[in-house]
């Protein structure tokens, strides 16, 4: 009978309890910062939007590095290439949608 191989190879790196805990705490802090800023009306208008976007981007980075193990990937870096392609597609869709909405002269 053939042996069933494990889904994960033995040389694959996984996060430790310390890295998961640190990632979880960073995620909690990056979630609480926007909540506190919005609930207490510390910032208004553009500053508020910039702070919320910065916290969101930092939250994305924390998720990628601590939970999706992006930094532990060996060559070839398929996950990183897939992520970059997804970000390019997202940027094209968002920028194209904004361009169409701002410069649609037919709607006037």
N, CA, C and O atoms as a GROMACS GRO file, in nm:
protein
  432
    1UNK      N    1   0.083  -0.117   0.000
    1UNK     CA    2   0.000   0.000   0.000
    1UNK      C    3   0.089   0.125   0.000
    1UNK      O    4   0.184   0.134   0.078
    2UNK      N    5   0.058   0.219  -0.084
    2UNK     CA    6   0.138   0.340  -0.094
    2UNK      C    7   0.109   0.432   0.024
    2UNK      O    8  -0.006   0.445   0.068
    3UNK      N    9   0.214   0.493   0.074
    3UNK     CA   10   0.196   0.586   0.186
    3UNK      C   11   0.140   0.718   0.134
    3UNK      O   12   0.179   0.765   0.027
    4UNK      N   13   0.051   0.775   0.210
    4UNK     CA   14  -0.006   0.905   0.175
    4UNK      C   15   0.087   1.012   0.229
    4UNK      O   16   0.118   1.015   0.349
    5UNK      N   17   0.131   1.100   0.140
    5UNK     CA   18   0.221   1.207   0.182
    5UNK      C   19   0.143   1.317   0.250
    5UNK      O   20   0.027   1.342   0.220
    6UNK      N   21   0.210   1.382   0.342
    6UNK     CA   22   0.149   1.493   0.414
    6UNK      C   23   0.126   1.610   0.320
    6UNK      O   24   0.199   1.628   0.222
    7UNK      N   25   0.024   1.690   0.350
    7UNK     CA   26  -0.005   1.807   0.269
    7UNK      C   27   0.110   1.907   0.277
    7UNK      O   28   0.144   1.972   0.178
    8UNK      N   29   0.170   1.917   0.393
    8UNK     CA   30   0.283   2.009   0.413
    8UNK      C   31   0.412   1.929   0.416
    8UNK      O   32   0.420   1.825   0.482
    9UNK      N   33   0.512   1.977   0.346
    9UNK     CA   34   0.640   1.909   0.350
    9UNK      C   35   0.711   1.941   0.481
    9UNK      O   36   0.676   2.037   0.550
   10UNK      N   37   0.809   1.863   0.514
   10UNK     CA   38   0.877   1.877   0.643
   10UNK      C   39   0.962   2.004   0.650
   10UNK      O   40   0.979   2.060   0.758
   11UNK      N   41   1.014   2.051   0.537
   11UNK     CA   42   1.100   2.168   0.539
   11UNK      C   43   1.022   2.300   0.531
   11UNK      O   44   1.083   2.407   0.530
   12UNK      N   45   0.891   2.293   0.525
   12UNK     CA   46   0.810   2.414   0.516
   12UNK      C   47   0.807   2.484   0.650
   12UNK      O   48   0.787   2.421   0.754
   13UNK      N   49   0.828   2.614   0.650
   13UNK     CA   50   0.832   2.691   0.774
   13UNK      C   51   0.691   2.736   0.812
   13UNK      O   52   0.613   2.778   0.728
   14UNK      N   53   0.662   2.724   0.939
   14UNK     CA   54   0.535   2.770   0.992
   14UNK      C   55   0.564   2.868   1.105
   14UNK      O   56   0.673   2.868   1.163
   15UNK      N   57   0.466   2.950   1.136
   15UNK     CA   58   0.485   3.048   1.241
   15UNK      C   59   0.489   2.984   1.378
   15UNK      O   60   0.433   2.876   1.401
   16UNK      N   61   0.555   3.052   1.468
   16UNK     CA   62   0.562   3.005   1.606
   16UNK      C   63   0.449   3.069   1.686
   16UNK      O   64   0.380   3.159   1.639
   17UNK      N   65   0.432   3.021   1.808
   17UNK     CA   66   0.331   3.078   1.896
   17UNK      C   67   0.359   3.226   1.920
   17UNK      O   68   0.268   3.308   1.927
   18UNK      N   69   0.489   3.259   1.933
   18UNK     CA   70   0.529   3.398   1.958
   18UNK      C   71   0.491   3.487   1.839
   18UNK      O   72   0.440   3.597   1.859
   19UNK      N   73   0.516   3.440   1.716
   19UNK     CA   74   0.485   3.524   1.599
   19UNK      C   75   0.334   3.539   1.580
   19UNK      O   76   0.287   3.646   1.541
   20UNK      N   77   0.258   3.432   1.607
   20UNK     CA   78   0.112   3.443   1.597
   20UNK      C   79   0.056   3.537   1.702
   20UNK      O   80  -0.035   3.615   1.674
   21UNK      N   81   0.110   3.531   1.822
   21UNK     CA   82   0.065   3.620   1.930
   21UNK      C   83   0.098   3.764   1.897
   21UNK      O   84   0.016   3.853   1.916
   22UNK      N   85   0.218   3.788   1.848
   22UNK     CA   86   0.258   3.924   1.811
   22UNK      C   87   0.172   3.977   1.697
   22UNK      O   88   0.130   4.092   1.699
   23UNK      N   89   0.145   3.894   1.597
   23UNK     CA   90   0.058   3.934   1.487
   23UNK      C   91  -0.083   3.963   1.534
   23UNK      O   92  -0.145   4.059   1.488
   24UNK      N   93  -0.135   3.881   1.625
   24UNK     CA   94  -0.270   3.902   1.679
   24UNK      C   95  -0.276   4.034   1.757
   24UNK      O   96  -0.372   4.110   1.741
   25UNK      N   97  -0.176   4.061   1.840
   25UNK     CA   98  -0.175   4.185   1.917
   25UNK      C   99  -0.163   4.308   1.826
   25UNK      O  100  -0.228   4.410   1.849
   26UNK      N  101  -0.081   4.298   1.723
   26UNK     CA  102  -0.070   4.408   1.626
   26UNK      C  103  -0.203   4.430   1.555
   26UNK      O  104  -0.243   4.545   1.531
   27UNK      N  105  -0.272   4.323   1.521
   27UNK     CA  106  -0.402   4.335   1.456
   27UNK      C  107  -0.504   4.402   1.547
   27UNK      O  108  -0.581   4.486   1.502
   28UNK      N  109  -0.503   4.364   1.674
   28UNK     CA  110  -0.596   4.426   1.770
   28UNK      C  111  -0.568   4.575   1.784
   28UNK      O  112  -0.660   4.656   1.782
   29UNK      N  113  -0.440   4.612   1.798
   29UNK     CA  114  -0.404   4.753   1.812
   29UNK      C  115  -0.442   4.831   1.686
   29UNK      O  116  -0.495   4.942   1.695
   30UNK      N  117  -0.415   4.773   1.568
   30UNK     CA  118  -0.447   4.842   1.443
   30UNK      C  119  -0.597   4.847   1.416
   30UNK      O  120  -0.641   4.921   1.329
   31UNK      N  121  -0.675   4.769   1.488
   31UNK     CA  122  -0.820   4.778   1.481
   31UNK      C  123  -0.872   4.882   1.580
   31UNK      O  124  -0.966   4.955   1.549
   32UNK      N  125  -0.812   4.887   1.697
   32UNK     CA  126  -0.858   4.980   1.801
   32UNK      C  127  -0.823   5.125   1.770
   32UNK      O  128  -0.900   5.215   1.806
   33UNK      N  129  -0.711   5.150   1.704
   33UNK     CA  130  -0.671   5.288   1.674
   33UNK      C  131  -0.777   5.361   1.592
   33UNK      O  132  -0.818   5.470   1.632
   34UNK      N  133  -0.824   5.308   1.479
   34UNK     CA  134  -0.929   5.379   1.405
   34UNK      C  135  -1.060   5.392   1.483
   34UNK      O  136  -1.129   5.493   1.472
   35UNK      N  137  -1.094   5.290   1.562
   35UNK     CA  138  -1.217   5.298   1.640
   35UNK      C  139  -1.211   5.413   1.738
   35UNK      O  140  -1.306   5.491   1.749
   36UNK      N  141  -1.099   5.426   1.809
   36UNK     CA  142  -1.084   5.533   1.908
   36UNK      C  143  -1.082   5.669   1.840
   36UNK      O  144  -1.142   5.764   1.890
   37UNK      N  145  -1.014   5.680   1.727
   37UNK     CA  146  -1.007   5.808   1.656
   37UNK      C  147  -1.146   5.852   1.609
   37UNK      O  148  -1.181   5.969   1.622
   38UNK      N  149  -1.223   5.760   1.555
   38UNK     CA  150  -1.356   5.794   1.503
   38UNK      C  151  -1.454   5.821   1.617
   38UNK      O  152  -1.531   5.917   1.611
   39UNK      N  153  -1.453   5.738   1.718
   39UNK     CA  154  -1.550   5.753   1.827
   39UNK      C  155  -1.528   5.880   1.909
   39UNK      O  156  -1.624   5.939   1.958
   40UNK      N  157  -1.403   5.922   1.923
   40UNK     CA  158  -1.372   6.042   2.003
   40UNK      C  159  -1.359   6.168   1.919
   40UNK      O  160  -1.332   6.275   1.973
   41UNK      N  161  -1.378   6.157   1.787
   41UNK     CA  162  -1.370   6.273   1.696
   41UNK      C  163  -1.237   6.348   1.710
   41UNK      O  164  -1.234   6.470   1.713
   42UNK      N  165  -1.127   6.271   1.719
   42UNK     CA  166  -0.996   6.333   1.733
   42UNK      C  167  -0.951   6.399   1.604
   42UNK      O  168  -0.883   6.501   1.608
   43UNK      N  169  -0.986   6.342   1.490
   43UNK     CA  170  -0.947   6.397   1.361
   43UNK      C  171  -1.072   6.423   1.279
   43UNK      O  172  -1.175   6.358   1.298
   44UNK      N  173  -1.062   6.516   1.188
   44UNK     CA  174  -1.174   6.551   1.101
   44UNK      C  175  -1.130   6.547   0.956
   44UNK      O  176  -1.013   6.571   0.926
   45UNK      N  177  -1.220   6.517   0.867
   45UNK     CA  178  -1.200   6.528   0.723
   45UNK      C  179  -1.089   6.444   0.668
   45UNK      O  180  -1.086   6.322   0.685
   46UNK      N  181  -0.995   6.511   0.600
   46UNK     CA  182  -0.888   6.442   0.529
   46UNK      C  183  -0.795   6.367   0.624
   46UNK      O  184  -0.752   6.256   0.595
   47UNK      N  185  -0.763   6.429   0.737
   47UNK     CA  186  -0.674   6.362   0.833
   47UNK      C  187  -0.734   6.231   0.882
   47UNK      O  188  -0.664   6.132   0.899
   48UNK      N  189  -0.864   6.233   0.906
   48UNK     CA  190  -0.934   6.112   0.950
   48UNK      C  191  -0.926   6.002   0.844
   48UNK      O  192  -0.895   5.888   0.874
   49UNK      N  193  -0.954   6.039   0.720
   49UNK     CA  194  -0.951   5.941   0.611
   49UNK      C  195  -0.809   5.886   0.592
   49UNK      O  196  -0.793   5.765   0.571
   50UNK      N  197  -0.708   5.971   0.598
   50UNK     CA  198  -0.570   5.926   0.580
   50UNK      C  199  -0.529   5.831   0.692
   50UNK      O  200  -0.465   5.729   0.667
   51UNK      N  201  -0.566   5.863   0.815
   51UNK     CA  202  -0.532   5.777   0.928
   51UNK      C  203  -0.601   5.641   0.917
   51UNK      O  204  -0.540   5.538   0.946
   52UNK      N  205  -0.726   5.640   0.876
   52UNK     CA  206  -0.798   5.513   0.860
   52UNK      C  207  -0.736   5.429   0.748
   52UNK      O  208  -0.724   5.307   0.762
   53UNK      N  209  -0.698   5.492   0.637
   53UNK     CA  210  -0.635   5.418   0.528
   53UNK      C  211  -0.498   5.364   0.568
   53UNK      O  212  -0.462   5.252   0.532
   54UNK      N  213  -0.420   5.444   0.642
   54UNK     CA  214  -0.289   5.397   0.688
   54UNK      C  215  -0.304   5.277   0.781
   54UNK      O  216  -0.227   5.181   0.772
   55UNK      N  217  -0.401   5.283   0.871
   55UNK     CA  218  -0.424   5.170   0.961
   55UNK      C  219  -0.467   5.046   0.882
   55UNK      O  220  -0.428   4.934   0.916
   56UNK      N  221  -0.546   5.066   0.779
   56UNK     CA  222  -0.589   4.953   0.696
   56UNK      C  223  -0.473   4.890   0.620
   56UNK      O  224  -0.464   4.767   0.610
   57UNK      N  225  -0.385   4.972   0.566
   57UNK     CA  226  -0.269   4.920   0.493
   57UNK      C  227  -0.175   4.847   0.588
   57UNK      O  228  -0.122   4.741   0.555
   58UNK      N  229  -0.152   4.903   0.706
   58UNK     CA  230  -0.068   4.836   0.805
   58UNK      C  231  -0.131   4.704   0.849
   58UNK      O  232  -0.060   4.605   0.871
   59UNK      N  233  -0.262   4.701   0.861
   59UNK     CA  234  -0.333   4.578   0.895
   59UNK      C  235  -0.310   4.471   0.785
   59UNK      O  236  -0.290   4.354   0.816
   60UNK      N  237  -0.313   4.513   0.660
   60UNK     CA  238  -0.286   4.422   0.548
   60UNK      C  239  -0.145   4.366   0.557
   60UNK      O  240  -0.124   4.246   0.538
   61UNK      N  241  -0.048   4.451   0.585
   61UNK     CA  242   0.091   4.407   0.596
   61UNK      C  243   0.108   4.308   0.710
   61UNK      O  244   0.177   4.206   0.695
   62UNK      N  245   0.046   4.336   0.825
   62UNK     CA  246   0.054   4.245   0.939
   62UNK      C  247  -0.005   4.110   0.902
   62UNK      O  248   0.053   4.006   0.934
   63UNK      N  249  -0.119   4.109   0.836
   63UNK     CA  250  -0.183   3.983   0.797
   63UNK      C  251  -0.094   3.905   0.700
   63UNK      O  252  -0.081   3.783   0.713
   64UNK      N  253  -0.033   3.974   0.605
   64UNK     CA  254   0.052   3.905   0.507
   64UNK      C  255   0.175   3.844   0.570
   64UNK      O  256   0.211   3.730   0.539
   65UNK      N  257   0.240   3.917   0.658
   65UNK     CA  258   0.365   3.868   0.714
   65UNK      C  259   0.348   3.770   0.829
   65UNK      O  260   0.421   3.671   0.837
   66UNK      N  261   0.252   3.794   0.918
   66UNK     CA  262   0.240   3.709   1.035
   66UNK      C  263   0.151   3.586   1.013
   66UNK      O  264   0.179   3.480   1.069
   67UNK      N  265   0.046   3.598   0.932
   67UNK     CA  266  -0.049   3.489   0.920
   67UNK      C  267  -0.041   3.417   0.785
   67UNK      O  268  -0.069   3.297   0.779
   68UNK      N  269  -0.004   3.486   0.679
   68UNK     CA  270   0.006   3.421   0.548
   68UNK      C  271   0.150   3.383   0.515
   68UNK      O  272   0.175   3.327   0.408
   69UNK      N  273   0.244   3.411   0.605
   69UNK     CA  274   0.384   3.370   0.595
   69UNK      C  275   0.448   3.412   0.463
   69UNK      O  276   0.520   3.334   0.401
   70UNK      N  277   0.423   3.534   0.422
   70UNK     CA  278   0.478   3.582   0.296
   70UNK      C  279   0.630   3.591   0.300
   70UNK      O  280   0.696   3.566   0.199
   71UNK      N  281   0.685   3.625   0.414
   71UNK     CA  282   0.831   3.642   0.423
   71UNK      C  283   0.905   3.509   0.430
   71UNK      O  284   1.026   3.505   0.407
   72UNK      N  285   0.835   3.400   0.461
   72UNK     CA  286   0.900   3.271   0.477
   72UNK      C  287   0.901   3.187   0.351
   72UNK      O  288   0.940   3.070   0.353
   73UNK      N  289   0.856   3.246   0.242
   73UNK     CA  290   0.842   3.171   0.118
   73UNK      C  291   0.978   3.145   0.054
   73UNK      O  292   1.066   3.231   0.052
   74UNK      N  293   0.993   3.025   0.003
   74UNK     CA  294   1.116   2.990  -0.067
   74UNK      C  295   1.099   3.022  -0.216
   74UNK      O  296   0.990   3.058  -0.260
   75UNK      N  297   1.207   3.008  -0.291
   75UNK     CA  298   1.201   3.035  -0.435
   75UNK      C  299   1.127   2.924  -0.504
   75UNK      O  300   1.134   2.811  -0.455
   76UNK      N  301   1.059   2.944  -0.610
   76UNK     CA  302   1.013   3.070  -0.668
   76UNK      C  303   0.899   3.128  -0.585
   76UNK      O  304   0.823   3.055  -0.522
   77UNK      N  305   0.887   3.257  -0.587
   77UNK     CA  306   0.794   3.329  -0.500
   77UNK      C  307   0.657   3.346  -0.567
   77UNK      O  308   0.618   3.457  -0.603
   78UNK      N  309   0.587   3.236  -0.582
   78UNK     CA  310   0.457   3.238  -0.650
   78UNK      C  311   0.353   3.318  -0.572
   78UNK      O  312   0.273   3.390  -0.632
   79UNK      N  313   0.353   3.307  -0.440
   79UNK     CA  314   0.255   3.381  -0.361
   79UNK      C  315   0.274   3.531  -0.374
   79UNK      O  316   0.177   3.606  -0.384
   80UNK      N  317   0.399   3.577  -0.374
   80UNK     CA  318   0.427   3.720  -0.387
   80UNK      C  319   0.387   3.769  -0.526
   80UNK      O  320   0.330   3.877  -0.540
   81UNK      N  321   0.417   3.692  -0.628
   81UNK     CA  322   0.381   3.731  -0.765
   81UNK      C  323   0.229   3.736  -0.780
   81UNK      O  324   0.176   3.827  -0.844
   82UNK      N  325   0.159   3.639  -0.722
   82UNK     CA  326   0.012   3.639  -0.727
   82UNK      C  327  -0.045   3.759  -0.653
   82UNK      O  328  -0.141   3.820  -0.700
   83UNK      N  329   0.012   3.794  -0.540
   83UNK     CA  330  -0.032   3.910  -0.463
   83UNK      C  331  -0.012   4.038  -0.543
   83UNK      O  332  -0.101   4.123  -0.548
   84UNK      N  333   0.104   4.052  -0.604
   84UNK     CA  334   0.131   4.174  -0.683
   84UNK      C  335   0.037   4.184  -0.803
   84UNK      O  336  -0.011   4.293  -0.834
   85UNK      N  337   0.009   4.073  -0.869
   85UNK     CA  338  -0.085   4.074  -0.981
   85UNK      C  339  -0.224   4.114  -0.932
   85UNK      O  340  -0.292   4.192  -0.998
   86UNK      N  341  -0.266   4.061  -0.820
   86UNK     CA  342  -0.396   4.098  -0.763
   86UNK      C  343  -0.404   4.246  -0.729
   86UNK      O  344  -0.507   4.310  -0.752
   87UNK      N  345  -0.295   4.300  -0.673
   87UNK     CA  346  -0.293   4.444  -0.641
   87UNK      C  347  -0.298   4.530  -0.766
   87UNK      O  348  -0.364   4.634  -0.767
   88UNK      N  349  -0.230   4.488  -0.873
   88UNK     CA  350  -0.234   4.563  -0.998
   88UNK      C  351  -0.375   4.561  -1.056
   88UNK      O  352  -0.425   4.664  -1.101
   89UNK      N  353  -0.439   4.445  -1.055
   89UNK     CA  354  -0.577   4.435  -1.105
   89UNK      C  355  -0.670   4.521  -1.022
   89UNK      O  356  -0.755   4.591  -1.077
   90UNK      N  357  -0.655   4.518  -0.888
   90UNK     CA  358  -0.737   4.601  -0.800
   90UNK      C  359  -0.716   4.749  -0.829
   90UNK      O  360  -0.813   4.825  -0.834
   91UNK      N  361  -0.592   4.790  -0.847
   91UNK     CA  362  -0.562   4.931  -0.877
   91UNK      C  363  -0.624   4.973  -1.010
   91UNK      O  364  -0.680   5.083  -1.020
   92UNK      N  365  -0.616   4.888  -1.111
   92UNK     CA  366  -0.675   4.921  -1.241
   92UNK      C  367  -0.826   4.934  -1.230
   92UNK      O  368  -0.885   5.025  -1.288
   93UNK      N  369  -0.889   4.843  -1.157
   93UNK     CA  370  -1.035   4.848  -1.143
   93UNK      C  371  -1.078   4.973  -1.067
   93UNK      O  372  -1.171   5.042  -1.110
   94UNK      N  373  -1.012   5.003  -0.955
   94UNK     CA  374  -1.050   5.120  -0.875
   94UNK      C  375  -1.021   5.249  -0.950
   94UNK      O  376  -1.106   5.337  -0.956
   95UNK      N  377  -0.901   5.261  -1.007
   95UNK     CA  378  -0.866   5.384  -1.080
   95UNK      C  379  -0.955   5.402  -1.203
   95UNK      O  380  -0.998   5.513  -1.231
   96UNK      N  381  -0.982   5.294  -1.274
   96UNK     CA  382  -1.070   5.303  -1.391
   96UNK      C  383  -1.211   5.342  -1.353
   96UNK      O  384  -1.274   5.423  -1.421
   97UNK      N  385  -1.262   5.286  -1.245
   97UNK     CA  386  -1.397   5.322  -1.199
   97UNK      C  387  -1.405   5.468  -1.158
   97UNK      O  388  -1.502   5.537  -1.189
   98UNK      N  389  -1.302   5.514  -1.086
   98UNK     CA  390  -1.301   5.655  -1.044
   98UNK      C  391  -1.292   5.747  -1.164
   98UNK      O  392  -1.358   5.851  -1.168
   99UNK      N  393  -1.211   5.710  -1.264
   99UNK     CA  394  -1.196   5.791  -1.384
   99UNK      C  395  -1.328   5.800  -1.460
   99UNK      O  396  -1.367   5.907  -1.506
  100UNK      N  397  -1.395   5.687  -1.473
  100UNK     CA  398  -1.523   5.686  -1.543
  100UNK      C  399  -1.626   5.770  -1.469
  100UNK      O  400  -1.700   5.845  -1.532
  101UNK      N  401  -1.631   5.759  -1.338
  101UNK     CA  402  -1.729   5.836  -1.261
  101UNK      C  403  -1.700   5.986  -1.262
  101UNK      O  404  -1.793   6.066  -1.260
  102UNK      N  405  -1.572   6.024  -1.265
  102UNK     CA  406  -1.538   6.166  -1.261
  102UNK      C  407  -1.551   6.232  -1.397
  102UNK      O  408  -1.586   6.350  -1.404
  103UNK      N  409  -1.525   6.161  -1.504
  103UNK     CA  410  -1.520   6.223  -1.637
  103UNK      C  411  -1.630   6.171  -1.730
  103UNK      O  412  -1.612   6.173  -1.852
  104UNK      N  413  -1.740   6.124  -1.676
  104UNK     CA  414  -1.849   6.077  -1.758
  104UNK      C  415  -1.936   6.196  -1.796
  104UNK      O  416  -2.019   6.240  -1.717
  105UNK      N  417  -1.918   6.249  -1.915
  105UNK     CA  418  -1.990   6.367  -1.959
  105UNK      C  419  -2.132   6.333  -2.005
  105UNK      O  420  -2.216   6.422  -2.018
  106UNK      N  421  -2.160   6.208  -2.030
  106UNK     CA  422  -2.293   6.168  -2.076
  106UNK      C  423  -2.394   6.183  -1.963
  106UNK      O  424  -2.511   6.210  -1.989
  107UNK      N  425  -2.351   6.168  -1.841
  107UNK     CA  426  -2.441   6.173  -1.725
  107UNK      C  427  -2.490   6.313  -1.696
  107UNK      O  428  -2.586   6.330  -1.621
  108UNK      N  429  -2.426   6.416  -1.753
  108UNK     CA  430  -2.468   6.553  -1.725
  108UNK      C  431  -2.589   6.584  -1.798
  108UNK      O  432  -2.640   6.696  -1.787
   0.00000   0.00000   0.00000
